[in-house]
Amino acid sequence: MARKTYASTVMLYNDVPMEIVSDLLGHSSIKITQEYYGKVVQKRLSEEMGRIAKKCINTDSIKNEIKIQRQS
């Protein structure tokens, strides 16, 4: 398995902390890991925020629907 695939797909996309990834890859500093793989973390963060926002919207819609049904 390629080093970049291992770090990004296998580890970072499965919630392994950046510090651990850095240690496993043998980087002398976490800054090196962040420079190469920070985009992966940012993409993951964006995806998670979108997922949370979607759940919040769905929750608000359900609450509004229940409120309307109770008023009927």
C-alpha positions as CSV (number, residue, x, y, z in Angstrom):
1,M,0.0,0.0,0.0
2,A,1.3,3.4,-0.9
3,R,2.5,5.7,2.0
4,K,0.1,8.5,1.1
5,T,-2.9,6.2,0.7
6,Y,-2.1,4.6,4.1
7,A,-1.9,8.0,5.8
8,S,-4.8,9.6,4.2
9,T,-7.4,7.0,3.4
10,V,-6.7,4.3,5.9
11,M,-5.7,6.4,9.0
12,L,-7.0,10.0,8.7
13,Y,-10.3,9.0,7.2
14,N,-10.8,6.5,10.1
15,D,-10.3,9.2,12.8
16,V,-6.7,8.3,13.7
17,P,-5.3,11.5,15.3
18,M,-2.7,13.4,13.3
19,E,-0.1,13.0,16.0
20,I,-0.3,9.2,15.7
21,V,-0.2,9.3,11.9
22,S,2.9,11.5,12.3
23,D,4.6,9.0,14.6
24,L,3.7,6.0,12.5
25,L,5.1,7.7,9.4
26,G,8.3,8.5,11.2
27,H,8.1,12.3,10.7
28,S,10.4,14.3,12.9
29,S,7.7,16.9,13.5
30,I,3.9,17.0,13.3
31,K,4.2,20.0,11.1
32,I,5.6,17.8,8.3
33,T,2.5,15.6,8.6
34,Q,0.2,18.6,8.7
35,E,1.8,20.1,5.5
36,Y,1.3,16.9,3.5
37,Y,-2.0,15.6,5.0
38,G,-3.7,18.7,6.3
39,K,-6.0,18.9,3.3
40,V,-7.3,15.5,4.1
41,V,-8.3,16.6,7.6
42,Q,-9.9,19.8,6.2
43,K,-11.9,17.8,3.7
44,R,-13.0,15.4,6.4
45,L,-14.0,18.3,8.6
46,S,-16.1,19.9,5.9
47,E,-17.8,16.6,5.2
48,E,-18.6,16.1,8.9
49,M,-19.9,19.6,9.3
50,G,-22.2,19.1,6.3
51,R,-23.4,15.8,7.8
52,I,-24.2,17.5,11.1
53,A,-25.9,20.4,9.4
54,K,-28.1,18.0,7.4
55,K,-29.1,16.3,10.7
56,C,-29.9,19.6,12.3
57,I,-32.1,20.6,9.3
58,N,-33.9,17.3,9.4
59,T,-34.4,17.6,13.1
60,D,-35.8,21.1,12.8
61,S,-38.1,19.9,10.0
62,I,-39.4,17.0,12.1
63,K,-40.0,19.3,15.1
64,N,-41.9,21.7,12.9
65,E,-44.0,18.9,11.5
66,I,-44.9,17.6,15.0
67,K,-45.8,21.1,16.1
68,I,-48.1,21.5,13.1
69,Q,-49.7,18.1,13.7
70,R,-50.3,19.0,17.4
71,Q,-52.0,22.3,16.4
72,S,-54.4,20.5,14.1
